Amino acid sequence: MRNSIGITTAAALAVAAATLAACAGKGEGPVMGHWTPAPPGASWQVAQRNTGSFGQDAQLTWTREEMRWRGAPAIALKSSLGTTLVVEPVGGRSITVLGPEGRPVTTWDPPVGWVYPLKVGKGWSQHQRLTLHASGRTLEFDSTCNVEDFEKVTVRAGTFDAFRIHCTSTAGSDELYWASPGLGSFVKTQLRREPGNPLGAGTQLQELVSVPALRQHVAANR
């Protein structure tokens, strides 16, 4: 598995599209108030088209399970590749990615994720530290994200209303995310690493393929 700022961030945020927890007053548009994860056992599929440092194309199934991380409750997002993304149960911020043997591959300090509530026009900046355990490297960089729009996006799983979030970093990455309130998964991501990125140049386009378990979760929470 290739380690990366972009791909692990995308995975980290792959379930950070939350239930539409609150709506603003009349005329103010939608607000994603907080993160509400899909229930244990829920699963969804995504397809990736990758170039360069992102590696080969892939189609993944993600499954949400419960776990404990360093003595505290956590959520495990397990992929069909055998890796596990460990996220905080409140806020959905990503802590670490575990390899098939259960050892950390990448770790964020502090945990990385969205700054809620989300609404069009909101922006934030974060200083991030990413440790690549196989090499012992620690990468430090600043990222800036802006919620640009709330729009319809069509992928293989269907057409969804989603927040479009644009993030850039001083590590040389440019990332777009389409997050659909109430779905529990990203609809689409579009990631690009510039030639100066420490992990190498590359692109990734990820889209939602199927969401049967997540649709049941959405219906149950309406």
Secondary structure, DSSP 8 states (H G I E B T S, - for coil): ----HHHHHHHHTTT------EE-STTS-EEB-S-----TT-EEEEEEEEEETT-S-EEEEEEEEEEEETTEEEEEEEETTS-EEEE-TTT--EEEEE-TTS-EEEEEEEEE---SSB-TT-EEEEEEEEEETTTTEEEEEEEEEEEEEEEEEEETTEEEEEEEEEEEETTTEEEEEEE-TTTSSEEEEEEEE-TTSTT--EEEEEEEEE-HHHHHHHHHT-
